[in-house]
Amino acid sequence: MLIRFLVAMICVVSEVGSVAFAQERLSQVAGIQGTVTAAQQLMSSLDQPQREKLVFDFRNDEQRKRWSNLPFGLYKRAGLRMGDLTQTQRDAVWSVLNAALSKKGYEKVFQIVESDEVLKNESSGSRGGPGRGGPGGLGFGRDNYFVSFLGSPSATEPWMIQFGGHHLGINITMVGDQGTLAPSHTGAQPATFELEGKSVRPLGGEVDKAFSLVNSLNEDQRKQAILGIQMQDLVLGPGREGKMIEPEGIRGDKLTEQQRTMLLELAGEWTGIVQESSRPVLFLIWPASIAFFAACCGMRLFHSRVSWCRSEHP
């Protein structure tokens, strides 16, 4: 099976305050049955109207396409809103994610949600009131993330978990112990924040590995990989499913073996979000393509500029 992989990444660095909230990762039950059990426990914690909001028919294409990286105030989602749940029910949602995601994936998703809570608090404080995170605003914050299932949780039949909100769209489709994370989106704003006295970078792995790869390129490789244009938005994403773009940048057969390994490790920051048992095997068919889109001064000034990295292959 050939897997098409596309990454578009925006990193915005800003000073933030701290937020005193933490979610401990639970002991994980391995395999699809652990995910099914956690999903069933979530359903049993809900009343009937809530279950009707949570579960959609697996063939419901409208809900399948209803995901976005935009905040609550700019995009209408369906499913259960986290802010409408009790703490016990919220914990049950996190238990589902804990079972379905890898340790690294769970931490990444949790940190993205927490970064949006920081953004909400900063937006509120800067305006002296509810601000953009409050009612009628853009709706930042952990309350404005949604969860839904397509199909009934099953160890044998196909079903899907959707979890998302601002800068996050996780779509996990499972059939037995096989699964796919496509399409999905991860982002973070702010890119760095303080949580319980520690500096947190939800997408630090992606950023550091992309930087290491581009800085491993020689001058000729860099001329191919770094394009002299400034990107302003995602080239693919929510609402553009199934579309393709022309490959740009350096071809995979122009990379050294070590650089190809670095590219695989970079891609693993996305493919490694799910549990290993349902993780797609990432085959890189050379010649693949990798392109670095940067502002006028290039990727090596990444930490002081908005920069892009995109990788794609069949």
Secondary structure, DSSP 8 states (H G I E B T S, - for coil): -----------------EE-----------SHHHHHHHHHHHHHTS-HHHHHHHEE-TT-HHHHT---SS-GGGS---SEEGGGS-HHHHHHHHHHHHHHB-HHHHHHHHHHHHHHHHHHHHHHHHHTSSGGGSTTS---SGGG-EEEEES---SSS-EEEEEEETTEEEEEEEETTEEE--S-EE--SSSSEEETTEEE-TTHHHHHHHHHHHHHS-HHHHHHHEES----S-SS-TT-TT------SEEGGGS-HHHHHHHHHHHHHHHTTB-GGG-------SS-EEEEEE-TT-GGGGGGS-EEEEEE--
